[in-house]
Amino acid sequence: MAALIDIYLDLLFWSVLLVLLFALVEHMLAAERAQPPRRWLFNLCFIPAAAATIVAADILLGPLYVQARGVAGGGLLPILDTGESGLASQLAFILVYVFAWDVAQYTLHRIQHAVPALWETHRFHHDETAINAAAATRVHPTSYVLSVLAQLPLVLLFGPQVPHVAAAFLLFSLWGLVNHANVRIGFGPLTPFVSGPQWHRIHHSIDARHRDRNFATFFPVIDIIFGTYYRPSRDEYPATGLEGEQASSLKAATILPFVNWYRAVRSRFALGAEPNARPKAR
């Protein structure tokens, strides 16, 4: 138990510290000025719950991963084992691993937008009207569970191999904050290859032409491959959120998906009707 508490506190400390550091950068380079402070504060206060959800999901699904590793053995790509390999091999492994991770994440992410029941797990992240680094942790617990499950194919591919802890921190902890940062920074000619704040802002845009675009976390080329890529123009920083919806409350962060699932099931059985289609998501 003490070890779990330490993991939780470490995750909480780094999450809060990084969000605060990003807030300083956002103040100087804001893409959208005069964001309501209460929106940033709501997301900052949500970080402890988000950190607890991450730890809980890892605990609950840990046995499943252990069994999957037993089935996978060394994985289907043992040649990428970096135990005693050089720097070039380690970098190649990280690149292949992260690309595979992003394909799995892209698949889940796109399904969440397309399937009404799964959209309920993702709506909370999208109804934010003030996108900034603090919003990166604004994820409903059910979405965290789905994300962990979506990574099971990586166990079959790589077995027990994972990126070095420094690389994992940079990519999986830091880059989400980069993508959501409220900064006026584009990557120019690198946009098709590296995700960034402007490119990901399009995904959260309230503009209809941006709907269901730019799903990838790291590699926009994945969106290019699957036809969901949108390259923003130089000064394109649209408003964000969901059309016709206000930025959500604590209810949306906790019980709202369950309430909507109950209503959909009750409606189907009572009226024989299809569940309501999802609202206009980004």
C-alpha positions as CSV (number, residue, x, y, z in Angstrom):
1,M,0.0,0.0,0.0
2,A,2.8,2.4,0.9
3,A,4.3,1.8,-2.6
4,L,1.0,2.7,-4.3
5,I,0.7,5.8,-2.2
6,D,4.2,6.8,-3.3
7,I,3.4,6.2,-6.9
8,Y,0.2,8.3,-6.6
9,L,2.0,11.2,-4.8
10,D,4.8,11.2,-7.4
11,L,2.3,11.3,-10.3
12,L,0.3,14.0,-8.6
13,F,3.4,16.1,-7.8
14,W,4.8,16.0,-11.4
15,S,1.4,16.6,-12.9
16,V,0.6,19.7,-10.9
17,L,4.2,21.0,-11.2
18,L,4.2,20.6,-15.0
19,V,0.7,22.2,-15.4
20,L,1.9,25.2,-13.3
21,L,5.0,25.6,-15.4
22,F,3.0,25.4,-18.6
23,A,0.7,28.1,-17.2
24,L,3.6,30.5,-17.1
25,V,4.4,29.8,-20.7
26,E,0.8,30.1,-21.7
27,H,0.6,33.5,-20.0
28,M,3.4,34.8,-22.2
29,L,2.5,33.1,-25.5
30,A,-1.3,32.7,-25.2
31,A,-3.2,31.6,-28.3
32,E,-6.5,32.5,-26.6
33,R,-6.2,35.4,-24.1
34,A,-8.5,36.1,-21.2
35,Q,-9.6,32.5,-20.7
36,P,-11.8,32.2,-17.6
37,P,-9.6,31.5,-14.6
38,R,-12.3,29.2,-13.1
39,R,-11.9,26.8,-16.1
40,W,-8.2,26.4,-15.5
41,L,-8.8,26.1,-11.7
42,F,-11.5,23.4,-12.3
43,N,-9.0,21.3,-14.3
44,L,-6.2,21.9,-11.9
45,C,-8.4,20.7,-9.0
46,F,-9.4,17.6,-11.1
47,I,-5.7,16.4,-11.3
48,P,-5.8,14.5,-8.0
49,A,-8.8,12.5,-9.2
50,A,-7.2,11.9,-12.6
51,A,-4.0,10.7,-10.9
52,A,-6.0,8.3,-8.7
53,T,-7.8,7.0,-11.7
54,I,-4.6,6.2,-13.5
55,V,-3.2,4.3,-10.5
56,A,-6.5,2.5,-10.0
57,A,-6.8,1.5,-13.7
58,D,-3.2,0.1,-13.6
59,I,-4.0,-1.9,-10.4
60,L,-7.3,-3.3,-11.7
61,L,-6.0,-4.3,-15.2
62,G,-2.5,-5.2,-14.0
63,P,-3.3,-9.0,-13.7
64,L,-4.7,-8.9,-17.3
65,Y,-1.4,-7.5,-18.5
66,V,0.6,-10.1,-16.6
67,Q,-1.4,-12.8,-18.3
68,A,-1.0,-11.2,-21.7
69,R,2.8,-11.0,-21.2
70,G,2.8,-14.7,-20.3
71,V,1.0,-15.5,-23.6
72,A,3.2,-13.1,-25.6
73,G,6.5,-14.4,-24.2
74,G,9.2,-12.1,-25.6
75,G,6.7,-10.6,-28.0
76,L,6.5,-10.7,-31.8
77,L,9.4,-8.2,-32.2
78,P,12.2,-9.7,-29.9
79,I,14.8,-8.3,-32.4
80,L,14.1,-4.9,-30.9
81,D,15.2,-5.9,-27.4
82,T,17.2,-3.0,-26.1
83,G,18.7,-4.7,-23.0
84,E,22.3,-4.4,-24.3
85,S,21.8,-2.5,-27.5
86,G,23.4,0.8,-28.5
87,L,21.8,4.2,-28.6
88,A,20.7,3.9,-32.2
89,S,18.9,0.7,-31.5
90,Q,17.2,2.1,-28.4
91,L,16.0,5.2,-30.4
92,A,14.7,2.9,-33.1
93,F,12.8,0.8,-30.5
94,I,11.3,3.9,-28.9
95,L,10.2,5.2,-32.3
96,V,8.6,1.9,-33.3
97,Y,7.0,1.4,-29.8
98,V,5.5,5.0,-29.7
99,F,4.2,4.7,-33.3
100,A,2.4,1.4,-32.4
101,W,1.1,3.0,-29.3
102,D,-0.2,6.0,-31.3
103,V,-2.0,3.7,-33.8
104,A,-3.7,1.9,-30.9
105,Q,-4.7,5.2,-29.4
106,Y,-5.8,6.6,-32.7
107,T,-8.1,3.6,-33.2
108,L,-9.7,3.9,-29.8
109,H,-10.0,7.7,-30.1
110,R,-11.7,7.5,-33.4
111,I,-14.1,4.8,-32.2
112,Q,-15.0,7.0,-29.2
113,H,-16.1,9.8,-31.6
114,A,-18.0,7.4,-33.8
115,V,-19.9,5.2,-31.3
116,P,-22.5,7.1,-29.2
117,A,-22.0,4.9,-26.1
118,L,-18.3,5.3,-26.2
119,W,-18.6,9.0,-26.9
120,E,-20.0,9.4,-23.4
121,T,-16.6,8.3,-22.0
122,H,-14.9,11.1,-24.1
123,R,-17.4,14.0,-24.0
124,F,-16.0,15.4,-20.7
125,H,-12.6,16.0,-22.4
126,H,-14.2,17.8,-25.3
127,D,-16.7,20.1,-23.7
128,E,-13.9,22.3,-22.4
129,T,-14.1,25.8,-23.9
130,A,-10.7,26.9,-22.6
131,I,-8.1,24.5,-24.0
132,N,-4.8,24.7,-22.1
133,A,-2.3,22.3,-20.5
134,A,-4.5,21.7,-17.5
135,A,-7.2,20.3,-19.8
136,A,-4.8,17.4,-20.8
137,T,-5.7,15.6,-17.6
138,R,-9.4,16.3,-18.0
139,V,-10.3,12.7,-18.8
140,H,-13.2,10.7,-17.5
141,P,-12.3,7.5,-15.5
142,T,-14.0,5.3,-18.0
143,S,-11.9,6.7,-20.8
144,Y,-8.7,5.9,-18.8
145,V,-9.8,2.3,-18.5
146,L,-10.5,2.1,-22.2
147,S,-7.1,3.6,-22.9
148,V,-5.3,1.0,-20.8
149,L,-7.2,-1.8,-22.5
150,A,-6.4,-0.4,-25.9
151,Q,-2.7,-0.9,-25.2
152,L,-3.0,-4.7,-24.8
153,P,-1.9,-5.3,-28.4
154,L,1.4,-3.7,-27.5
155,V,2.1,-6.5,-25.1
156,L,1.7,-9.0,-27.9
157,L,4.1,-7.0,-30.1
158,F,6.8,-6.1,-27.6
159,G,6.3,-8.5,-24.7
160,P,7.9,-7.0,-21.6
161,Q,9.9,-4.4,-23.5
162,V,9.0,-0.7,-22.8
163,P,10.8,2.5,-23.5
164,H,13.3,3.9,-21.1
165,V,11.7,5.7,-18.2
166,A,13.0,9.1,-19.3
167,A,11.6,8.6,-22.8
168,A,8.3,7.4,-21.4
169,F,8.0,10.4,-19.2
170,L,8.8,12.8,-22.0
171,L,6.3,11.2,-24.4
172,F,3.4,9.9,-22.3
173,S,3.4,12.5,-19.5
174,L,4.7,15.7,-21.1
175,W,3.5,15.6,-24.7
176,G,-0.2,15.6,-23.7
177,L,0.4,18.9,-22.0
178,V,2.3,20.2,-25.1
179,N,-0.7,19.2,-27.3
180,H,-3.2,21.0,-25.2
181,A,-1.1,24.1,-24.3
182,N,-2.8,27.4,-24.9
183,V,0.2,28.8,-26.9
184,R,0.4,30.3,-30.4
185,I,3.0,27.9,-31.7
186,G,2.8,25.9,-34.9
187,F,5.4,23.5,-36.2
188,G,5.4,24.7,-39.8
189,P,6.8,22.1,-42.2
190,L,7.1,19.6,-39.4
191,T,3.3,19.6,-38.8
192,P,2.6,16.4,-40.8
193,F,5.2,14.6,-38.6
194,V,5.0,15.9,-35.1
195,S,1.8,16.9,-33.2
196,G,1.7,20.2,-31.4
197,P,-0.6,22.8,-29.8
198,Q,-2.0,24.3,-32.9
199,W,-2.5,21.0,-34.7
200,H,-4.3,19.4,-31.8
201,R,-6.4,22.5,-31.1
202,I,-8.1,21.8,-34.5
203,H,-9.3,18.5,-32.9
204,H,-11.1,20.4,-30.2
205,S,-12.4,23.1,-32.5
206,I,-16.1,24.1,-32.5
207,D,-15.9,24.8,-36.3
208,A,-17.8,22.2,-38.3
209,R,-15.0,21.8,-40.9
210,H,-12.7,20.6,-38.2
211,R,-15.0,17.9,-36.9
212,D,-13.4,14.5,-36.4
213,R,-10.0,15.6,-37.5
214,N,-6.5,15.2,-36.1
215,F,-6.9,12.2,-33.7
216,A,-3.3,11.1,-33.3
217,T,-1.3,12.0,-30.2
218,F,2.3,12.0,-31.6
219,F,2.3,11.4,-35.4
220,P,-0.1,13.3,-37.6
221,V,1.0,11.0,-40.5
222,I,-1.4,8.5,-39.0
223,D,-4.3,10.9,-39.7
224,I,-2.9,11.3,-43.2
225,I,-2.9,7.6,-43.7
226,F,-6.5,7.2,-42.5
227,G,-7.9,10.4,-44.1
228,T,-8.6,12.5,-41.0
229,Y,-5.7,14.9,-41.3
230,Y,-6.3,18.7,-41.3
231,R,-3.4,21.1,-41.5
232,P,-4.2,24.4,-39.9
233,S,-3.2,27.7,-41.7
234,R,-0.6,29.9,-40.1
235,D,-3.0,31.9,-37.9
236,E,-5.8,29.3,-37.5
237,Y,-6.6,29.1,-33.7
238,P,-10.3,28.3,-33.5
239,A,-12.6,28.4,-30.5
240,T,-13.0,25.1,-28.8
241,G,-15.7,23.1,-27.0
242,L,-19.0,21.5,-28.1
243,E,-21.7,23.3,-29.9
244,G,-24.6,24.1,-27.7
245,E,-22.9,22.9,-24.5
246,Q,-21.4,24.7,-21.6
247,A,-18.1,23.7,-20.1
248,S,-19.0,20.8,-17.8
249,S,-19.4,20.4,-14.1
250,L,-18.4,17.9,-11.5
251,K,-21.4,15.8,-12.6
252,A,-19.9,15.4,-16.1
253,A,-16.6,14.4,-14.5
254,T,-18.2,11.6,-12.5
255,I,-21.6,10.2,-13.1
256,L,-22.9,11.7,-16.3
257,P,-21.8,8.9,-18.7
258,F,-23.6,6.4,-16.5
259,V,-26.7,8.5,-16.4
260,N,-26.8,8.9,-20.2
261,W,-26.2,5.1,-20.6
262,Y,-29.1,4.4,-18.3
263,R,-31.3,6.8,-20.2
264,A,-30.3,5.3,-23.5
265,V,-31.1,1.7,-22.3
266,R,-34.3,2.8,-20.7
267,S,-35.4,4.6,-23.9
268,R,-34.6,1.5,-26.1
269,F,-36.5,-0.9,-23.9
270,A,-39.4,1.5,-23.2
271,L,-39.9,2.9,-26.7
272,G,-38.1,0.5,-29.0
273,A,-36.2,3.5,-30.3
274,E,-32.5,3.9,-31.1
275,P,-30.4,5.7,-28.5
276,N,-29.8,9.4,-29.2
277,A,-27.0,10.1,-31.7
278,R,-24.0,11.8,-30.2
279,P,-23.9,15.5,-30.2
280,K,-21.6,17.5,-32.5
281,A,-18.2,16.4,-31.2
282,R,-14.8,17.7,-32.3
